[in-house]
Structure formats: C-alpha cells, structure tokens
Amino acid sequence: MIRILLFLLLLSTIFSCKTADSASVSEMDEADKIAHKYIITDGHVDLPYRLKVKNFRLEKEFLGIPIESDSGDFDYKRSKEGGLDAPFMSIYLPSNLQKEPGASKLLADSLITMVEGIAAAHPAYFQVAHTPGDCEMAFKAGKVALPMGMENGSGIEDDLSNVEYFRNRGISYITLTHAKDNLICDSSYDTLDTWGGLSPFGKEVIAEMNRVGIMVDISHVSDNAFYQAIELSKSPVIASHSSVRKYTPDFERNMNDDMIRLLGKKNGVICINFGSTFLDGEIAEKTNAQRAELMKILQENDATYGTEKADQLIEEYRKSNPSLYSDVEMVANHIDRVVSLAGIDHVGLGSDFDGVGDSLPTGLKDVSQYPNLIRELLDRGYSEEDIAKICYKNVFRVWQQTIDNAQI
C-alpha cells in the first residue's frame, strides 16, 4: 500500500510540474502574440550616437550593423523578435557641446542624416517616421519605423527658427535639456538653478514647439522646469525616458508622485526608463559607491579611463564586485505606480536602450525581450487593451494631438 501511495504521489508531482510548465509556456506564447499583434513604440533608443562614436559609416561593409549585430541593444533582427516596431531614435547632444557655438546643431544634423541614411540603405527593413500614421504604415509593411527625438534642446542654440528647422528635418520631440542647464531651462542633474526653471527664451521655445507640432519632453529637466513647462504648453507633454521617484527617493531625474498626477491631469505620458539605477534606489546607491571606489583605484594607480591599464584594473575590480541589476518585475512596479496615480492612459515605455550601458534589468537586456514585460503585466491582471495603451496608444495619442494642435 505504501508503495502504491508513493507511486501515486510521484505521478501527481510529475503531472503538476508538467501542468505548470505548460501554463508557463502558454503565458509566454500569449505575451509574444500580443507583442507582435500591436505596435510597440519605445520613447528613447540611443542607437545613432552609439554608432557615431563607433565611427559608423554607410559604406557597403557597414550596412549590416543595424540589421544584425552582436553589440549594443538594438538591431532589426532583435527588434522583430521582441515586437519593437517604432523606436524613437535619440538625436543625443552631449551637454559639453553647448560651450561651442554651432557644435550642437552640427551634431544633430549629422545624426539625423545618419538615421535617414540607415533607412535609405535598408528600405526593406526601416522607414523614417514623422507621424503615428507613418509608424502604422511601416508596421503593416513589416518594417521598423524610425521616428526621431532630439535629446537636448541645445541644438536650437539661441535661434528660435531652428525649432521649425528641426521639425522639417523630422524631429518629433525635443528633450528641453540634458545634464547641464542650457539656454532653455535647468537640468535635474545640475546644481546651478540658472533660471529657476525655464528661461525667458525657453518659454518662447515651448510656444514655438506647440506651433510647429513638436512634443515637449520633460525628461532631464529640473522640477521647477517641469511645472512651468506643463502649465505653459498647450499640448500634452511627455517624459520620453524617466521613471518613478518613489523607488529612487534622491534621484531628481525621475518624477515624483505629484508630478505624475499632474501629468495625468494634463493628458501627458511618462515612458518608463529601464536602467537599473532609474528603477531601484538601493541599486543606485550601491552602484555609485562602487563607481567611487573604482575611480579611487584608477587614480591611485595613475590609470586614465579608457586606457589598457585602466581596462585591466576595471576587469579585476568587477571580478569581486559584479554589477548590480534590477529586474523586469521592478519595471512593472513603476508602471503599476503610474497607473495608480494617473491612470492607464498615461504610461508608456522609454527603455534608454544603448544609452544606459551595462545597467539594464534582468529580463530586459535588449530589444528582443519586451515580451517578458508583457508577460509580467498579464500576470498582474492587465488586459490586452491596457497593454496596447502602454505599448503605443498612449504615446501616439499625445504625438497626434501635438500635430493636430500645430498652427502651420
């Protein structure tokens, strides 16, 4: 009798494991199906600048880089695997260029030309997109749409006419600043509080962005600049790649609860950044401590960052001090928080792929892994329509409304 009972118990265990495995596979299949049924737009992918600093060229031998690559977080093959259809290409302008008149605009033009060149070189795979309708056409054709956002309004310089110039070049949003206060507004990373929020010129820039149909992006700006921009803008604003400050209390780069509530009232959208230090304050604190310790080691050994000596020291340090990562569940926590504060219509995805280096969370290491997040959302009870809103409908709503409100 005991043998029979043990045998039945073994069968029950095997059966329950198979059932659990089958359920797991079924849930992943459903997530993958949703990822490919709907458009996925990502508010911020840093491919252009990554290619720029790696001496990207459009000669024949380089044409495969955006199609399939072992480096970086983005390419066509992995985008199709993960269901990414409309990643906003970041036209990233480093803050140090602000010191040299003309340098920011020159780099912006070169990166826009690069994106156009990628689409021209690979017309079967990519299409530059200026509107949500362009993205929908590309999706139906099996292409990856490439809308563009300019990360740092420094490219406008001190010339208001450059706002319309960049709209004509295909820019759909402008992040008002980056790591330093600029001519438009103060940065969340800076400490100078140059303008107390927006500058007088910055207020003109926002009005001109509204007029020509460019979305106002408040990622990177100071809190004062956010409140002033959202009240001044006649169209809803976006945060193209920010997360929730509740989980990173000392990180002004993220948005606090009051800001998120106001963003919802004003019909805007926050696109959640996937960087581990954007997701988890404890990881950020430990990572910063590691970075400080590592910099001290480099200084003590007279090793300049980027040299072979420094690389060896960094490699040795990492063996006993591995990088720390958040996870896909934490990304979903940030989405949950926005939904609880502002509603399902006001959250999207803004990964910062190719922009946050080796800090992406477990389960979201590159553009092939969006289904992992969709599965997590399904497990938490989000409906298919909810997920479609998060994946693209919310951002497309703001984008189209901004275009519709334009006065040109």
N, C-alpha and C positions, 0 to 999 in steps of 0.2 A: 504493500500500500504506500509506504514511504517513497519507494522508487517511482511509483506512478505519480504521486504528488509532485515530486521533484521534476519529473519529466514534463508534467503539465505546466509547472512554474517556468521551466526553461522555454517551452513553446510560447507561453504568454509574453515573456521578456523579449524573445526574438520578434514576435508579431508586433509588439508595441514599438520596438525600435524601428522596424520597417515602416510602420504607420507614421511614426514621427519623421523619418527620413523622407517618406513620400510627401507628407504635408510640407516639409521644408522645401523640397524641390518644386512642389506646386506653387508655393508662395513666391519663390524666386521667379518661376515662369510667369506668374501674373505680374510681378513687378517689371520684368523685362518687356512683357507685352505692352504695358502702359507706357513705358519709356519710349517705345517705338510707335505707339499709336498717336501720341501727342507730340507737338513741338516741345523741345527743351531749349530754353534760352538761358544763357549764363551772363550775368551782368558785367563780368570782368575776367578776361583771359589775356595774359601778358605775352602772347606769342611774338608780336612784332619786335618788341625791344629785346627779347631773348635772342631772336635771330639776328638782330642788328649787332649786338655785342659779340656774337659768334661769327661776324663777318659774312652774313648771308648774302648771296648773290643769286641772280636769276639765270646765270649760265646753265647749260644743259646738265652738268654733273650735280647741280644743287637742286634740281627741280623736284626731286623726290622727298625733300625734307618735310614739307607739310603733309605729305601723303602717308608716309610710314617712317617712324623714327624710333630709335632705342633711347633717345634722350628727351628730356622735357616731359611735360604733362599732356601735351595736345598734338594730335595729328588726325588726318581724315579717318584712317582705319579705326583708331580707338574711339573717335567721335561716333562713328557709325555703330560700333559695338555697344557703346553706352547710351545711344539715343540722343546725343547732343546735336542740335540742328541749327542753332543761331547763337554762337558765342560772340559777345561783343569784344572785338579786338581793341585792346587798350593801346591808345597812342600816348605812351608814357613819356613825360617830360621831366627829367630829374630837376630838383629844385636848384642845384648849383648852377644850372644854365641861366637862371634869372639874372645873374651878375653880368652877363654879356649880351648887350642888345642884339636882337635878331637871332640868337642861338636857339631859343625855344621854338620859334616859328619854323626855323630851318629844319630842325629835327622832326617836328610834327609833319611837315610836308614830306620829308623823306620816308617816314613810317607809313603815312597814308599811301604814298606811291608804292611802297612795298606790298601792302595789303592788296592794292589794285593789281599789282604785278603777279601775286600768287593766284588770284582769280583768273587773270588773263592767261597765265601759263597752264592752268589746270581747269579749263572751263567745264569739264565733265564732273568735277568734284566740288568746286567752290563758286560762289556768286556774291559779289559785294551787295550789301543790302542797305537801303536808305530809309525804308519804311517797314512796318509789320507786314504789309502786303507783299513786299519783296521776299521776306522770310518765308511766308506761306507758299509763294511760287517756287522757291528753292526747295522747300520741304517736299512738295508734290513731285518735283523733278529728281529727288534723291540726292540733292546737293546739300552741302553745308553752307548756310548763309553767313556772311561776314559783315555784320553791322559794325560801326566804329564809335568809340567814345574817347574823348581826349582827356587824359588823366593829368590835370594841372592846367588851369586857365592861363598860365604864364605864356602860352603860345599866342594869346591875344595881344600880349605886351601892353602898350598904352594906347592902342588904336582900336576904337570901337568898331570900325568897319571890318576888322578881322573876324568878328563873330559871324557875320553873314558869309564872309570868305570861307570859313571852315564849314559852315552848313552846306555851302555849294560844293565843298570837297568831300562831303559825305559824313561829317561828324553829327551824331545823333544825341550825344550828351556831352557835357563838359563838367568834369570834376573841378570845382572852383579853385582849389589849391592842392598842394601835396604836403611835403614835410616841413615847409617853411611858410611864414607869412609872405604873401605876394601883393601885387598891385590891386587885387580884387578883395581879398579877405585874409583873416587869420587862420592859421593851421592848428589842429588839435595836437600836433607834435611839437609846435614851437612854444616858447615861453614869453615872447616879447609883447604879445597882445597889442600889436601895432595899431590896429584900427578899432579895437573894441568890438570886433565882429566884421561887418562889411565896410569897405572903404566907400567914399562917395562914387568913385569910378566903378566899384563892384556893384553898386545899386543900378548904375546905368547898364552894366553888362547883363545883369539878370533881366532887366526890361527888354534889352535887345535880344537875348536868348528867347524870351517869350515871343517877341515879334517875329523872329525868323523860324521858330519851331525847333529849338534845341532844348532837350531836357536838362533841368538844373540838377546836378549831382552833388549832394552834400556829404559824401564820404570824405574824410580827411579834414573837414573844417572844424573850427572851434565851436563850442556850444553856442556862444553868442551869435556867431555867423549863421549857425543853423536856424535859430529862432528868427533872426532877421530875414534870412532868405525865404523861409517857408511862409512868412507873412507877406513878403513883398511879391513873390512870384504869383502870377495869375494862373499858371498851370501847376498841377501837382509836381512835387519833386521826388527824386529817387535817391536812395543810398545804394550805389552800384555794387559795393563790396564792403559792408560793415556787418557787425554782429551786435549782440545784446550785452550791455554793460553790467547787467545784474550778475553775470557769470565772470566778469573781469572788472571788479569794482574800481580799480585805479587806472583804468585804460580809457582815456577820454576819446580815443579813436572810435570806440564803439558807442552806440546810442543808449541813453538811459530810458527808463520806463516812461517818463513824462514826454520825452521827445517822440517815442514810438506811438504813444496815444495821440499826440498832435499830428504826427504823420498820417495816422489813420483818418483823423477828422478832416484832414486836407486832401484825402484820397490818394496819398502817395504810397510808395513801396520801399521796403528795406530788403535788399538782397543779401542773404547771409554769407559771410566770408568763411571759408573752410580752414584757414590757417589755425593751427593748434593754439597759438598764443592769443588768437581772437576768440577762441571757444572756451578756454579754461584758465582762470586767473592763477591757479596753483601751478599749472604747467608753465605759464608765462613767467612767474616768479622764479621757478627753478631754472628755466632756460636762461633768464637774464643773469642769474648767479653763475651758471656755467660759462656764459659768454664773458663775464667779467674776469672769472678765474683764468679762462683761456687767454684772454688778452694780456693778463699779467704775465703768464708763462711766455708768451711771444715777446713781450718787452724785456723780460729778464734774460732771454736768450738772443736778444738783438735780431729777431726774425721778423721781417716785413711781410705783412699779409699778402698772399699771392705768390710768394717765392717757394722754391722747392724745400727750403729749410722749414718754413712755416707750415707747409703742407704735411711734412713728416711729423712735426710736433702736434699738429691738429689730429692727425690719424692716430697717434699714440694716445692722446688725451681721450679721443672718442672710444677707444677700446675699453676703457674703465669708466667712462662717463657717456653712455649712449644717449642719443637724442630722445626727447620725450614727446609722445604723441597723444592727442585726443582721439576720439573715435566718431563713427557715423552716428551713434546714439546721441552724442553731445550736439551735433548739428541739428538733429531732430528736436532736442531740448530747446534750442534757440528758436526754431520755428514755432514750437508749442508756445513759447513765451510771447512771441509777437502776436500769434493768433489770440491768445488770452487777453492781450492788451488792446489790440487794434482790430482784430478780425481776420478772417481767412483771405480777404481781398487785398491785404497789404504786406504780403511777404513773398519773396522770390529767392533766387539762387544767384550768388555772386562769388564764386569759388576763389578767385585770385590765383587760379592755376597758372603756373610758370612765373608767378610773382612772389610767392611766399617760401620758395626754396624747399629745404628739407623739413617742412613742418606740417605737411598735410596729414589729416587724421587717418587712422586705421579704417579701411573700408572705402576711402575716397582719395586714393593716391594718384589717380589720373582721370581723364575724361571718359574712360571706359566703365567707370564704377557708379554712375548715377543710379542704376537700378538698385544698388544696395541701400541708398537713401529712400528710394520709393518703397522698397520692401519694409523698411523701418516705419515709414509713415502709414502704410497699410496695417502693420501690426498694431499701430496706435489708434486705429479706427478712422483714419482719414478716408474720405470717399474718393472715387476716381475723379469726380469733378473738382474736389478740393485740390487734388494733386495736379490736375491740369492747370488750375489757377496758379499754384506755386511754380510750376514748371515754365509757364509762359503767359497765361492770360492776364495776370496782374500787371506785369511789365508792359505787355503790348497795349493794355488799356491806357496807361499813362503816356506811353510813347505816341499812340494815335491821338489822344486828347491834346497833347502838346502840338502835334502837327495841325490838328483841326483848329486850334486856337491861334495859329500863326496869322500874321497880317501882311503877308506878301503874296 
